[in-house]
């Protein structure tokens, strides 16, 4: 408990025996409340003589007693072992013999200010052994009131050499910092959770993700995603996961995709009552790789493929409807011609000069109709599968976003989160949805329409099926035309689109094949609402077998 040279202290060296008798009795002393240890001898009146001295001599901690000036009066054997000084070499000398220049003066100043006020000081000093080697002393200095007229205090110093502990602490801290730095720069999201789901350690990528999702714990989002929403059970049952694909919504940044692995590892239990227990604690290590860029590239490729596939199906459906419409349009005049010819033949009024040309016209017409029927393409081959209508709508919206934006249309989607699956051909149902959206975009683009808005809804139908509802803010459909709009080539658009009116005819044909329904209604604002009904998977009936 050396004193810094910059702090003055009275110098009253006193002659002592090997272990001087220091009393704490006598009258009440100022500062005693700050140092309850001053009454220690009062609490031990029946100790055998010499026992206390023997105890101090046997302590593994270095003990020294100094006077008010810091002059050493007594040291125990442990003090001698720690410092390398024999008792005779330090008794009568100041504690500054142990001073080492690297201990800041402010430390000494704080120590002397504390003990001069009658309070116990605890801290660490960098001391020097007899051989000049430094050591770190964990020191406690206790002021003890003295006897006699001067009542000068004495100071009891108790120290331990904690150099090895400091080395171990520094080594552990360095290893911890190294591990944390490695974890922080790792290109993955990492977190260590205790058995109750509390995050013990995380890295920089984890903190960034937490900020992206609004301050929520990403670990719990990952656990809910890999456990069907029951993160607590996942922890309770100590489940693990390996490269599970997880999607997390990151607000304005959009969805983020990760492959997530969770592994339970053994950890040391920090609580004191586990000292004698061999069973280690358990912690869940989560390692999640951000695959958002890869997934977005995949989604873009998938969207492009769906766009191409839908265009192919729509083109084939359009060609079928055009050719079937042409057959329908030609069949009528040819039927009338055949009926007129038959009437003239029965009445005997058929001019022989016209009989042959009329017969040739009918024959040529029949051959033309047969060739047109043979030219009608079959549907694009597709299997019948259970389908998620919300997913189909989302896929169509993804590849139609360019047209919607180019037309300045505000598109809203109101999906029902949980819907039963429907049975159908994915490509055809995407074509159906695209046709409905195309029709709505055309409607809001009509002259005189001030607000260009489209709302798409998915919901449970009254009969138990699934409904897709497309509403627009266009001019609406007059009641007289609500049946005609499904006829091939029918169009009452005032704005020229450069293509035949085949869209809704295609939609009706697809729904007929899927056992669905379509209904045209008027919105409260005067626009058009088209409600498509699809039967659920176990009730669906695909009426056409081509393409399967």
C-alpha positions as CSV (number, residue, x, y, z in Angstrom):
1,X,0.0,0.0,0.0
2,X,2.7,2.4,-1.1
3,X,2.1,6.1,-1.1
4,X,2.7,8.2,-4.1
5,X,5.5,10.7,-3.6
6,X,3.3,13.6,-4.7
7,X,1.0,13.1,-1.6
8,X,2.5,14.3,1.7
9,X,2.1,12.3,4.8
10,X,3.3,12.6,8.4
11,X,6.4,10.6,9.2
12,X,6.2,9.0,12.6
13,X,8.2,5.8,12.5
14,X,7.4,3.6,15.5
15,X,9.5,0.8,16.9
16,X,7.5,-2.4,16.8
17,X,7.8,-6.1,17.7
18,X,7.3,-8.9,15.2
19,X,3.5,-8.6,15.5
20,X,2.4,-5.4,17.3
21,X,-0.8,-5.3,19.3
22,X,-3.3,-3.1,17.5
23,X,-6.4,-2.3,19.4
24,X,-9.8,-1.1,18.2
25,X,-11.3,-0.5,21.5
26,X,-11.6,2.7,23.4
27,X,-13.9,5.6,22.9
28,X,-16.1,6.0,19.8
29,X,-14.1,7.1,16.8
30,X,-15.1,9.3,13.9
31,X,-15.6,7.3,10.8
32,X,-16.3,4.0,12.6
33,X,-19.7,3.7,10.9
34,X,-17.8,3.7,7.6
35,X,-15.6,0.9,8.7
36,X,-17.6,-1.8,10.6
37,X,-14.5,-4.0,10.8
38,X,-13.1,-1.8,13.5
39,X,-15.1,-3.7,16.1
40,X,-13.7,-7.1,15.1
41,X,-11.8,-7.7,18.3
42,X,-14.8,-6.8,20.4
43,X,-16.6,-9.6,18.7
44,X,-13.9,-12.2,19.6
45,X,-13.2,-11.7,23.4
46,X,-12.7,-15.4,24.1
47,X,-10.2,-16.4,21.5
48,X,-7.1,-18.2,22.8
49,X,-4.1,-16.0,23.2
50,X,-1.9,-15.9,20.1
51,X,-4.6,-17.5,17.8
52,X,-5.3,-14.4,15.8
53,X,-1.5,-13.9,15.2
54,X,-1.2,-17.6,14.1
55,X,-4.2,-17.2,11.7
56,X,-2.6,-14.1,10.1
57,X,0.7,-15.9,9.8
58,X,-1.0,-18.8,8.1
59,X,-3.0,-16.8,5.5
60,X,-2.3,-17.3,1.8
61,X,-2.9,-13.6,1.2
62,X,-0.1,-11.2,1.9
63,X,-0.8,-9.1,5.1
64,X,1.0,-6.0,6.1
65,X,0.5,-3.4,8.9
66,X,1.7,0.2,8.5
67,X,1.6,3.3,10.5
68,X,-0.1,6.6,9.4
69,X,3.0,7.5,7.2
70,X,3.0,4.2,5.4
71,X,6.0,2.7,7.2
72,X,5.8,-1.0,7.4
73,X,5.4,-2.5,10.9
74,X,4.6,-6.1,10.2
75,X,4.4,-8.5,7.2
76,X,3.3,-12.1,7.2
77,X,5.1,-15.0,5.3
78,X,2.7,-14.8,2.4
79,X,3.7,-11.1,1.9
80,X,7.3,-12.2,1.8
81,X,6.6,-14.9,-0.7
82,X,4.6,-12.5,-3.0
83,X,7.1,-9.6,-2.9
84,X,10.4,-11.6,-2.6
85,X,11.4,-9.4,0.4
86,X,12.2,-10.9,3.8
87,X,10.5,-9.3,6.8
88,X,13.7,-7.8,8.0
89,X,14.2,-6.1,4.6
90,X,11.0,-4.2,4.6
91,X,10.0,-3.6,8.3
92,X,10.8,0.0,9.0
93,X,10.7,1.0,5.3
94,X,7.9,2.8,3.5
95,X,5.4,0.8,1.4
96,X,6.7,2.8,-1.6
97,X,9.5,0.2,-1.8
98,X,6.9,-1.8,-3.8
99,X,6.0,1.1,-6.1
100,X,6.1,0.6,-9.8
101,X,6.2,3.6,-12.2
102,X,3.4,2.3,-14.4
103,X,0.7,2.7,-11.7
104,X,-1.0,6.1,-12.4
105,X,-0.6,8.7,-9.6
106,X,-4.3,9.2,-9.4
107,X,-4.7,5.6,-8.1
108,X,-2.4,6.4,-5.1
109,X,-4.2,9.7,-4.5
110,X,-7.6,7.9,-4.5
111,X,-6.3,5.3,-2.1
112,X,-4.8,7.8,0.4
113,X,-7.9,10.1,0.2
114,X,-10.1,7.1,1.0
115,X,-8.2,5.6,3.9
116,X,-7.4,9.0,5.4
117,X,-11.2,9.5,5.6
118,X,-11.5,6.3,7.6
119,X,-12.9,4.2,4.8
120,X,-11.8,0.9,3.3
121,X,-10.1,1.1,-0.1
122,X,-10.1,-1.8,-2.5
123,X,-8.4,-1.8,-5.9
124,X,-5.4,-3.0,-7.9
125,X,-1.9,-1.7,-7.9
126,X,1.0,-2.6,-10.2
127,X,3.8,-3.4,-7.8
128,X,7.4,-4.5,-8.1
129,X,9.0,-7.5,-6.5
130,X,12.5,-7.4,-5.0
131,X,14.0,-8.8,-8.2
132,X,12.4,-5.9,-10.2
133,X,9.7,-8.0,-11.8
134,X,6.2,-6.4,-11.8
135,X,3.2,-8.1,-10.4
136,X,-0.5,-7.0,-10.1
137,X,-1.7,-6.8,-6.5
138,X,-5.4,-7.1,-5.7
139,X,-5.3,-4.9,-2.5
140,X,-7.6,-4.0,0.3
141,X,-6.5,-1.4,2.8
142,X,-8.4,-1.1,6.1
143,X,-7.9,1.8,8.5
144,X,-7.5,0.7,12.1
145,X,-7.7,3.2,15.0
146,X,-4.7,3.2,17.2
147,X,-4.2,3.4,21.0
148,X,-2.4,6.1,23.0
149,X,-2.5,9.8,23.3
150,X,-1.8,10.4,19.6
151,X,-4.4,7.9,18.6
152,X,-2.6,7.7,15.2
153,X,-4.3,5.2,12.9
154,X,-2.7,2.2,11.5
155,X,-3.4,0.5,8.1
156,X,-4.0,-3.1,7.5
157,X,-3.2,-4.2,4.0
158,X,-4.3,-7.5,2.5
159,X,-3.1,-8.3,-1.0
160,X,-3.1,-11.2,-3.5
161,X,-0.9,-11.6,-6.6
162,X,-3.5,-11.7,-9.4
163,X,-1.0,-11.5,-12.3
164,X,-1.9,-14.9,-13.6
165,X,-5.6,-14.1,-13.2
166,X,-5.1,-10.9,-15.2
167,X,-3.3,-12.8,-17.9
168,X,-6.1,-15.3,-18.1
169,X,-8.7,-12.6,-18.2
170,X,-6.9,-10.8,-20.9
171,X,-6.4,-14.0,-22.9
172,X,-10.1,-14.9,-22.5
173,X,-11.1,-11.3,-23.5
174,X,-8.8,-11.4,-26.5
175,X,-10.2,-14.8,-27.6
176,X,-13.7,-13.5,-27.1
177,X,-13.0,-10.3,-29.1
178,X,-11.4,-12.4,-31.9
179,X,-14.4,-14.8,-32.0
180,X,-16.8,-11.8,-32.0
181,X,-14.8,-10.1,-34.8
182,X,-14.9,-13.3,-36.9
183,X,-18.6,-13.7,-36.2
184,X,-19.3,-10.1,-37.0
185,X,-17.6,-10.2,-40.4
186,X,-19.1,-13.5,-41.3
187,X,-21.5,-13.1,-44.3
188,X,-24.3,-14.9,-42.5
189,X,-26.8,-14.0,-39.8
190,X,-25.8,-15.6,-36.5
191,X,-27.3,-15.7,-33.1
192,X,-26.9,-17.9,-30.0
193,X,-30.1,-18.4,-27.9
194,X,-30.5,-19.9,-24.5
195,X,-33.1,-22.6,-23.7
196,X,-35.8,-19.9,-23.2
197,X,-35.1,-18.1,-26.5
198,X,-33.2,-15.2,-25.2
199,X,-30.5,-14.0,-27.6
200,X,-27.1,-14.3,-25.8
201,X,-24.8,-13.5,-28.7
202,X,-25.5,-12.0,-32.2
203,X,-23.4,-10.6,-35.0
204,X,-23.5,-7.4,-37.1
205,X,-25.6,-9.0,-39.9
206,X,-28.2,-10.0,-37.2
207,X,-28.3,-6.4,-35.9
208,X,-28.8,-5.0,-39.5
209,X,-31.6,-7.5,-40.1
210,X,-33.2,-6.5,-36.8
211,X,-33.2,-2.9,-37.9
212,X,-34.6,-3.8,-41.3
213,X,-37.6,-5.6,-39.8
214,X,-38.5,-2.9,-37.4
215,X,-36.7,-3.9,-34.2
216,X,-38.2,-7.4,-33.9
217,X,-35.9,-10.3,-33.0
218,X,-35.0,-12.1,-36.3
219,X,-34.3,-15.2,-34.3
220,X,-38.0,-15.6,-33.3
221,X,-39.1,-14.9,-36.9
222,X,-36.7,-17.7,-38.1
223,X,-38.0,-20.1,-35.4
224,X,-41.6,-19.4,-36.2
225,X,-41.0,-20.0,-39.9
226,X,-39.3,-23.4,-39.4
227,X,-41.9,-24.5,-36.8
228,X,-45.2,-23.6,-38.4
229,X,-45.5,-20.7,-36.0
230,X,-44.8,-22.5,-32.7
231,X,-41.4,-21.2,-31.8
232,X,-41.9,-22.0,-28.1
233,X,-42.5,-25.7,-28.8
234,X,-39.5,-25.8,-31.1
235,X,-37.3,-24.6,-28.2
236,X,-39.1,-26.8,-25.6
237,X,-38.6,-30.0,-27.7
238,X,-35.1,-28.9,-28.7
239,X,-35.7,-29.4,-32.4
240,X,-33.1,-28.7,-35.0
241,X,-33.2,-27.6,-38.7
242,X,-30.8,-27.9,-41.6
243,X,-30.9,-25.5,-44.5
244,X,-34.6,-24.7,-44.1
245,X,-35.8,-22.1,-46.5
246,X,-37.3,-19.1,-44.6
247,X,-39.0,-16.0,-46.0
248,X,-39.1,-12.8,-43.8
249,X,-41.0,-9.6,-44.7
250,X,-38.6,-6.6,-44.3
251,X,-41.1,-3.8,-44.6
252,X,-40.3,-1.4,-47.5
253,X,-37.3,-3.5,-48.5
254,X,-39.7,-6.3,-49.5
255,X,-39.3,-10.0,-48.7
256,X,-35.9,-11.5,-47.7
257,X,-35.1,-15.2,-48.1
258,X,-32.7,-17.3,-46.0
259,X,-31.5,-20.8,-45.6
260,X,-31.6,-21.4,-41.9
261,X,-29.8,-24.1,-39.8
262,X,-30.3,-24.5,-36.0
263,X,-28.1,-26.7,-33.9
264,X,-28.1,-27.3,-30.1
265,X,-24.7,-27.0,-28.5
266,X,-23.4,-27.5,-24.9
267,X,-22.5,-24.4,-22.9
268,X,-21.0,-23.8,-19.5
269,X,-23.7,-22.8,-17.0
270,X,-22.8,-19.5,-15.3
271,X,-25.0,-19.9,-12.2
272,X,-23.2,-20.7,-8.9
273,X,-25.3,-23.6,-7.9
274,X,-24.1,-25.5,-11.0
275,X,-20.5,-25.6,-9.7
276,X,-20.6,-29.3,-8.7
277,X,-23.0,-30.4,-11.5
278,X,-21.5,-32.0,-14.6
279,X,-24.5,-31.4,-16.7
280,X,-23.8,-28.5,-19.1
281,X,-26.3,-25.9,-20.3
282,X,-27.7,-26.0,-23.8
283,X,-27.9,-23.2,-26.4
284,X,-29.3,-23.0,-29.9
285,X,-26.9,-21.8,-32.6
286,X,-28.8,-20.2,-35.5
287,X,-26.9,-19.7,-38.7
288,X,-28.9,-18.2,-41.6
289,X,-27.5,-17.5,-45.1
290,X,-29.1,-14.6,-47.0
291,X,-30.2,-16.0,-50.4
292,X,-32.4,-13.1,-51.4
293,X,-30.4,-12.2,-54.5
294,X,-30.5,-15.8,-55.7
295,X,-34.2,-16.1,-54.9
296,X,-35.1,-12.9,-56.7
297,X,-33.1,-14.1,-59.8
298,X,-35.1,-17.3,-59.6
299,X,-38.4,-15.4,-59.2
300,X,-37.6,-13.3,-62.2
301,X,-36.7,-16.3,-64.3
302,X,-39.9,-18.0,-63.0
303,X,-42.0,-14.9,-63.8
304,X,-40.5,-14.7,-67.3
305,X,-41.3,-18.4,-67.9
306,X,-44.8,-18.0,-66.6
307,X,-45.3,-14.9,-68.8
308,X,-44.2,-16.9,-71.8
309,X,-46.3,-19.9,-70.9
310,X,-49.4,-17.7,-70.3
311,X,-48.9,-15.9,-73.6
312,X,-48.6,-19.3,-75.4
313,X,-51.7,-20.6,-73.8
314,X,-53.6,-17.3,-74.5
315,X,-52.5,-17.4,-78.1
316,X,-53.6,-21.0,-78.5
317,X,-56.9,-20.2,-76.7
318,X,-57.4,-17.1,-78.9
319,X,-56.8,-19.0,-82.1
320,X,-59.2,-21.7,-81.0
321,X,-61.9,-19.1,-80.3
322,X,-61.2,-17.2,-83.5
323,X,-61.5,-20.4,-85.6
324,X,-64.5,-21.6,-83.8
325,X,-66.1,-18.1,-84.2
326,X,-65.3,-18.2,-87.9
327,X,-66.9,-21.6,-88.2
328,X,-69.9,-20.3,-86.3
329,X,-70.1,-17.2,-88.6
330,X,-69.8,-19.3,-91.8
331,X,-72.1,-22.0,-90.7
332,X,-75.1,-19.7,-90.5
333,X,-75.1,-18.5,-94.2
334,X,-74.3,-22.0,-95.5
335,X,-77.3,-23.3,-93.5
336,X,-79.5,-20.7,-94.9
337,X,-78.3,-21.4,-98.4
338,X,-78.9,-25.2,-98.0
339,X,-82.4,-24.5,-96.6
340,X,-83.3,-22.2,-99.5
341,X,-82.0,-24.7,-102.1
342,X,-84.1,-27.5,-100.5
343,X,-87.2,-25.3,-100.5
344,X,-86.8,-24.5,-104.2
345,X,-86.2,-28.2,-105.0
346,X,-89.4,-29.2,-103.2
347,X,-91.4,-26.5,-104.9
348,X,-90.0,-27.4,-108.4
349,X,-88.8,-23.8,-108.9
350,X,-85.1,-24.5,-108.9
351,X,-83.6,-23.3,-112.1
352,X,-81.4,-26.2,-113.5
353,X,-78.8,-23.5,-114.5
354,X,-78.4,-22.6,-110.8
355,X,-78.6,-26.1,-109.3
356,X,-75.0,-27.0,-110.1
357,X,-73.4,-23.7,-108.9
358,X,-75.5,-23.9,-105.7
359,X,-74.4,-27.4,-105.1
360,X,-70.7,-26.5,-105.7
361,X,-71.0,-23.6,-103.2
362,X,-72.5,-25.8,-100.6
363,X,-69.8,-28.5,-101.1
364,X,-67.0,-25.9,-101.0
365,X,-68.5,-24.3,-97.9
366,X,-68.7,-27.7,-96.1
367,X,-65.1,-28.5,-97.1
368,X,-64.0,-25.1,-95.8
369,X,-65.8,-25.6,-92.5
370,X,-64.2,-29.0,-92.2
371,X,-60.8,-27.6,-92.8
372,X,-61.4,-24.8,-90.2
373,X,-62.6,-27.3,-87.6
374,X,-59.5,-29.4,-88.3
375,X,-57.3,-26.3,-87.8
376,X,-58.6,-25.6,-84.3
377,X,-55.5,-26.2,-82.1
378,X,-55.7,-28.5,-79.1
379,X,-55.0,-27.0,-75.7
380,X,-51.4,-26.8,-74.4
381,X,-50.6,-30.0,-72.5
382,X,-51.0,-29.4,-68.8
383,X,-51.7,-31.7,-65.8
384,X,-54.5,-31.2,-63.4
385,X,-53.1,-30.3,-60.0
386,X,-54.3,-28.8,-56.7
387,X,-53.6,-25.1,-56.9
388,X,-53.3,-22.1,-54.6
389,X,-55.4,-19.3,-56.2
390,X,-53.5,-16.6,-54.3
391,X,-50.3,-17.8,-55.7
392,X,-51.7,-17.8,-59.2
393,X,-52.9,-14.2,-58.9
394,X,-49.6,-13.1,-57.5
395,X,-47.7,-14.7,-60.4
396,X,-49.9,-13.0,-62.9
397,X,-49.7,-9.6,-61.2
398,X,-45.9,-10.0,-61.2
399,X,-45.6,-10.2,-65.0
400,X,-48.4,-7.7,-65.7
401,X,-46.9,-5.0,-63.5
402,X,-45.3,-3.3,-66.5
403,X,-48.5,-2.9,-68.4
404,X,-50.4,-1.7,-65.3
405,X,-47.8,0.9,-64.6
406,X,-47.6,2.0,-68.2
407,X,-51.4,2.6,-68.2
408,X,-51.2,4.6,-65.0
409,X,-53.6,2.2,-63.2
410,X,-53.7,1.9,-59.4
411,X,-54.0,-1.9,-58.7
412,X,-55.0,-3.1,-55.2
413,X,-54.9,-6.7,-54.1
414,X,-57.1,-8.0,-51.2
415,X,-56.4,-11.7,-50.8
416,X,-58.0,-13.9,-48.2
417,X,-55.0,-15.4,-46.4
418,X,-56.2,-19.0,-46.1
419,X,-58.2,-20.6,-49.0
420,X,-58.8,-24.2,-50.0
421,X,-57.0,-25.5,-53.0
422,X,-58.7,-25.8,-56.4
423,X,-58.1,-28.4,-59.0
424,X,-57.1,-27.2,-62.4
425,X,-54.5,-26.5,-65.0
426,X,-52.2,-23.8,-63.7
427,X,-51.5,-22.2,-67.1
428,X,-55.1,-22.0,-68.1
429,X,-56.1,-20.4,-64.8
430,X,-53.3,-17.9,-65.1
431,X,-54.6,-17.1,-68.6
432,X,-58.1,-16.6,-67.1
433,X,-56.8,-14.2,-64.5
434,X,-54.7,-12.3,-67.1
435,X,-57.7,-12.0,-69.3
436,X,-59.8,-10.5,-66.5
437,X,-57.0,-8.0,-65.6
438,X,-56.5,-7.1,-69.2
439,X,-60.2,-6.5,-69.6
440,X,-60.2,-4.3,-66.4
441,X,-57.2,-2.3,-67.7
442,X,-59.0,-1.7,-71.0
443,X,-62.1,-0.6,-69.2
444,X,-60.3,2.1,-67.1
445,X,-58.6,3.3,-70.2
446,X,-61.8,4.2,-71.9
447,X,-62.4,7.9,-72.7
448,X,-64.0,9.9,-69.9
449,X,-62.8,7.7,-67.1
450,X,-61.2,10.0,-64.5
451,X,-60.0,7.5,-61.9
452,X,-58.0,4.4,-63.1
453,X,-58.5,1.9,-60.3
454,X,-58.6,-1.9,-60.2
455,X,-59.2,-4.1,-57.2
456,X,-58.6,-7.8,-57.2
457,X,-60.0,-10.0,-54.3
458,X,-59.8,-13.6,-53.5
459,X,-62.4,-15.1,-51.0
460,X,-64.4,-18.1,-50.1
461,X,-67.5,-18.5,-52.2
462,X,-71.0,-18.8,-50.7
463,X,-71.2,-22.4,-52.0
464,X,-67.9,-23.4,-50.5
465,X,-65.7,-22.8,-53.5
466,X,-63.1,-20.0,-54.2
467,X,-64.0,-16.7,-55.9
468,X,-61.7,-14.3,-57.7
469,X,-63.3,-10.9,-58.0
470,X,-61.9,-8.2,-60.4
471,X,-63.5,-4.7,-60.0
472,X,-62.7,-1.7,-62.1
473,X,-63.6,2.0,-62.2
474,X,-64.5,2.0,-65.9
475,X,-67.8,2.8,-67.6
476,X,-69.4,-0.5,-66.7
477,X,-71.3,-2.9,-68.9
478,X,-74.9,-2.2,-69.9
479,X,-77.3,-4.9,-68.8
480,X,-78.2,-5.6,-72.4
481,X,-74.6,-6.5,-73.2
482,X,-73.7,-8.6,-70.2
483,X,-74.4,-11.8,-72.1
484,X,-73.0,-10.7,-75.4
485,X,-69.5,-9.7,-74.0
486,X,-68.7,-13.5,-73.9
487,X,-69.3,-13.9,-77.7
488,X,-66.3,-14.1,-80.0
489,X,-65.4,-10.8,-81.7
490,X,-67.8,-8.8,-79.6
491,X,-66.4,-5.4,-78.4
492,X,-68.1,-2.2,-77.4
493,X,-64.9,-0.3,-76.5
494,X,-64.8,3.2,-77.9
495,X,-61.0,3.2,-77.8
496,X,-59.5,1.0,-80.5
497,X,-57.3,-1.8,-79.1
498,X,-56.1,-3.3,-82.4
499,X,-57.2,-6.8,-81.5
500,X,-60.5,-8.8,-81.7
501,X,-62.7,-9.0,-78.6
502,X,-61.8,-12.6,-77.7
503,X,-60.7,-12.1,-74.0
504,X,-63.9,-12.9,-72.2
505,X,-64.8,-15.6,-74.6
506,X,-61.5,-17.3,-73.7
507,X,-62.3,-16.8,-70.0
508,X,-65.7,-18.4,-70.3
509,X,-64.3,-21.4,-72.2
510,X,-61.6,-22.0,-69.5
511,X,-64.2,-21.8,-66.8
512,X,-66.5,-24.2,-68.7
513,X,-63.6,-26.7,-68.8
514,X,-63.0,-26.3,-65.0
515,X,-66.6,-26.5,-63.9
516,X,-66.5,-22.8,-62.8
517,X,-68.9,-19.9,-63.1
518,X,-68.6,-16.2,-64.2
519,X,-70.9,-13.4,-63.3
520,X,-70.9,-9.7,-64.5
521,X,-72.1,-7.1,-62.0
522,X,-72.2,-3.4,-61.6
523,X,-70.3,-1.7,-58.8
524,X,-71.8,1.0,-56.6
525,X,-69.6,3.6,-58.4
526,X,-70.9,2.5,-61.8
527,X,-67.9,0.3,-62.8
528,X,-67.8,-3.4,-63.6
529,X,-67.3,-6.3,-61.2
530,X,-66.6,-9.8,-62.6
531,X,-66.9,-12.6,-60.1
532,X,-65.3,-15.9,-61.1
533,X,-66.2,-19.0,-59.1
534,X,-64.0,-22.1,-58.9
535,X,-64.9,-25.4,-57.2
536,X,-62.5,-26.6,-54.5
537,X,-60.2,-29.5,-55.1
538,X,-62.4,-32.4,-54.1
539,X,-65.4,-30.9,-55.9
540,X,-63.7,-29.7,-59.0
541,X,-64.6,-31.3,-62.3
542,X,-62.4,-30.8,-65.4
543,X,-64.8,-31.3,-68.2
544,X,-62.3,-31.5,-71.1
545,X,-59.6,-34.1,-71.2
546,X,-57.4,-32.6,-73.9
547,X,-53.9,-31.6,-72.9
548,X,-53.8,-34.0,-69.9
